[in-house]
């Protein structure tokens, strides 16, 4: 008579899930959990807590400036707006008006997380100074090498990142998603560049 085998992949996965839950509960009041995970459709979001702003997207960079040809430009506190419980800053009153007229046109893909990291369904902070505009959408990257890799096969990578964002990340806790991907990474897939 064979003895049942203990452990294995299922036991490891259960242990990692329990550990992740314990870590999430312990970190419940941490800044990244609060700033990156509002109770709104903008969850998760690449945001930080800064002064009186609990969720400042992209550390205060102007999301409209990318589309006006100004590139990455810090916004000013006096030109601020709130959208879906997330605070945004703009370089001018004109940029704020443009945003308020059509917010979705200016929001970065994957709520400002690194597009290259999204190929693995990982919400990784992007540097607001490293970006690309593709088909009228703003994509941000953690660094130049990530941007270069993503842009080698932009159409396939956008398709894969969009799918993984919708299926695996959007509406979920960013810190939990990072832990989940560490414990059980996705296969690279044929679309990944």
C-alpha positions as CSV (number, residue, x, y, z in Angstrom):
1,X,0.0,0.0,0.0
2,X,1.4,3.4,-1.0
3,X,1.7,6.2,1.4
4,X,0.3,9.6,0.4
5,X,3.0,12.0,-0.6
6,X,3.1,15.2,1.5
7,X,4.1,18.6,0.3
8,X,4.6,19.2,-3.3
9,X,3.4,22.1,-5.4
10,X,-0.1,22.3,-3.9
11,X,1.3,22.5,-0.3
12,X,3.9,25.1,-1.4
13,X,1.2,27.2,-3.1
14,X,-1.1,27.0,0.0
15,X,1.8,28.0,2.3
16,X,2.7,30.9,0.0
17,X,-0.9,32.1,-0.1
18,X,-1.2,31.9,3.7
19,X,2.1,33.7,4.1
20,X,1.0,36.4,1.6
21,X,-2.3,36.9,3.5
22,X,-0.4,37.3,6.7
23,X,2.0,39.8,5.1
24,X,-1.0,41.7,3.6
25,X,-2.7,41.9,7.0
26,X,0.5,43.1,8.7
27,X,1.1,45.7,6.1
28,X,-2.6,46.9,6.0
29,X,-1.7,50.4,6.9
30,X,1.3,50.8,4.8
31,X,1.6,53.7,2.4
32,X,1.7,51.6,-0.8
33,X,-1.4,49.7,0.1
34,X,-3.3,52.9,0.7
35,X,-1.9,54.9,-2.2
36,X,-1.9,52.3,-4.8
37,X,-5.2,50.6,-4.0
38,X,-8.1,53.1,-3.7
39,X,-11.7,51.8,-3.5
40,X,-12.4,52.9,-7.0
41,X,-12.0,51.7,-10.6
42,X,-8.4,53.1,-10.6
43,X,-7.1,50.1,-8.7
44,X,-4.3,49.5,-8.6
45,X,-2.7,52.8,-9.6
46,X,0.9,54.0,-9.7
47,X,0.4,56.6,-7.0
48,X,2.1,57.8,-3.8
49,X,0.9,59.6,-0.7
50,X,2.3,63.2,-0.7
51,X,1.3,65.7,1.9
52,X,-2.5,66.1,1.9
53,X,-2.8,64.0,-1.3
54,X,-3.4,60.3,-0.4
55,X,-3.1,59.1,-4.0
56,X,-1.0,61.3,-6.3
57,X,-0.6,59.5,-9.6
58,X,2.9,59.4,-11.1
59,X,4.2,61.4,-8.2
60,X,2.5,64.5,-9.6
61,X,3.6,64.4,-13.2
62,X,1.2,66.1,-15.7
63,X,-0.6,63.4,-17.7
64,X,-1.7,65.9,-20.3
65,X,1.8,67.2,-21.0
66,X,2.8,63.9,-22.7
67,X,0.2,64.5,-25.4
68,X,0.9,68.2,-26.0
69,X,4.5,67.6,-27.0
70,X,5.9,68.8,-23.7
71,X,6.9,65.3,-22.7
72,X,7.3,64.4,-19.0
73,X,6.6,67.5,-16.9
74,X,6.0,67.8,-13.2
75,X,2.6,69.3,-12.4
76,X,1.9,72.1,-9.9
77,X,-0.1,71.8,-6.7
78,X,-2.3,74.8,-7.7
79,X,-3.4,73.0,-10.8
80,X,-4.9,69.8,-9.4
81,X,-7.9,67.6,-10.0
82,X,-9.3,64.4,-8.6
83,X,-10.5,61.6,-10.8
84,X,-11.8,58.2,-9.4
85,X,-10.3,59.0,-5.9
86,X,-6.9,59.6,-7.5
87,X,-5.2,63.1,-7.4
88,X,-3.6,64.5,-10.5
89,X,-1.4,67.6,-11.0
90,X,-1.0,69.6,-14.1
91,X,1.6,72.1,-15.4
92,X,-1.1,74.7,-16.2
93,X,-4.8,75.5,-15.8
94,X,-5.2,74.8,-19.5
95,X,-3.9,71.2,-19.1
96,X,-6.3,70.7,-16.2
97,X,-9.2,71.9,-18.4
98,X,-8.2,69.5,-21.2
99,X,-8.1,66.6,-18.7
100,X,-11.4,67.4,-17.1
101,X,-13.1,67.5,-20.6
102,X,-11.9,63.9,-21.4
103,X,-10.1,62.2,-18.6
104,X,-9.8,58.8,-20.2
105,X,-8.0,60.2,-23.2
106,X,-5.0,61.2,-21.0
107,X,-4.8,58.4,-18.4
108,X,-1.7,56.3,-18.8
109,X,-2.1,52.6,-19.7
110,X,-2.2,50.2,-16.8
111,X,-2.9,53.1,-14.4
112,X,0.7,54.3,-14.8
113,X,2.5,51.0,-14.1
114,X,5.4,49.8,-16.2
115,X,4.0,48.4,-19.5
116,X,6.9,45.9,-19.9
117,X,6.3,44.5,-16.4
118,X,2.6,44.1,-17.3
119,X,3.8,41.4,-19.8
120,X,4.1,39.3,-16.6
121,X,1.0,40.8,-14.9
122,X,3.2,42.5,-12.3
123,X,2.3,46.1,-11.3
124,X,5.8,47.6,-11.2
125,X,6.3,51.3,-10.6
126,X,7.1,53.2,-13.8
127,X,9.4,56.2,-14.1
128,X,7.3,59.1,-15.4
129,X,10.3,60.3,-17.4
130,X,10.4,57.0,-19.5
131,X,7.4,56.9,-21.8
132,X,6.1,56.2,-25.3
133,X,3.0,57.2,-27.1
134,X,1.5,54.4,-29.2
135,X,-1.7,54.8,-31.1
136,X,-2.8,57.7,-28.9
137,X,-2.1,55.9,-25.7
138,X,0.5,56.7,-23.0
139,X,2.7,53.9,-21.9
140,X,5.2,54.3,-19.1
141,X,8.2,52.1,-18.2
142,X,10.4,51.4,-15.2
143,X,13.6,52.3,-17.2
144,X,15.0,52.6,-20.7
145,X,15.9,48.9,-21.1
146,X,12.3,47.9,-20.3
147,X,11.0,50.4,-22.8
148,X,13.4,49.1,-25.5
149,X,12.4,45.5,-24.9
150,X,8.7,46.4,-25.1
151,X,9.1,48.5,-28.3
152,X,10.8,45.6,-30.1
153,X,7.3,44.1,-30.7
154,X,4.9,46.8,-29.7
155,X,1.6,45.5,-31.2
156,X,2.1,42.0,-29.7
157,X,3.2,43.4,-26.4
158,X,0.3,45.8,-26.1
159,X,-2.1,43.0,-26.9
160,X,-0.6,40.7,-24.2
161,X,-0.2,43.5,-21.6
162,X,-3.8,44.6,-22.2
163,X,-5.1,41.1,-21.8
164,X,-3.1,40.4,-18.6
165,X,-4.1,43.8,-17.1
166,X,-7.8,43.0,-17.6
167,X,-7.7,39.3,-16.6
168,X,-5.1,39.4,-13.8
169,X,-4.4,42.8,-12.4
170,X,-7.1,45.4,-12.8
171,X,-9.3,45.8,-9.7
172,X,-6.9,43.9,-7.5
173,X,-4.4,44.8,-4.8
174,X,-1.0,45.7,-6.3
175,X,1.1,44.3,-3.5
176,X,-0.9,41.0,-3.4
177,X,-0.5,40.8,-7.2
178,X,3.3,41.2,-7.0
179,X,3.5,38.5,-4.3
180,X,1.3,36.2,-6.4
181,X,3.5,36.6,-9.5
182,X,6.6,35.9,-7.4
183,X,5.1,32.7,-6.0
184,X,3.6,31.5,-9.3
185,X,4.9,33.3,-12.4
186,X,3.1,33.3,-15.7
187,X,4.7,31.6,-18.7
188,X,6.4,34.1,-21.1
189,X,4.0,33.3,-23.9
190,X,4.5,33.6,-27.6
191,X,3.5,37.3,-27.6
192,X,6.2,38.5,-25.2
193,X,9.0,40.4,-26.8
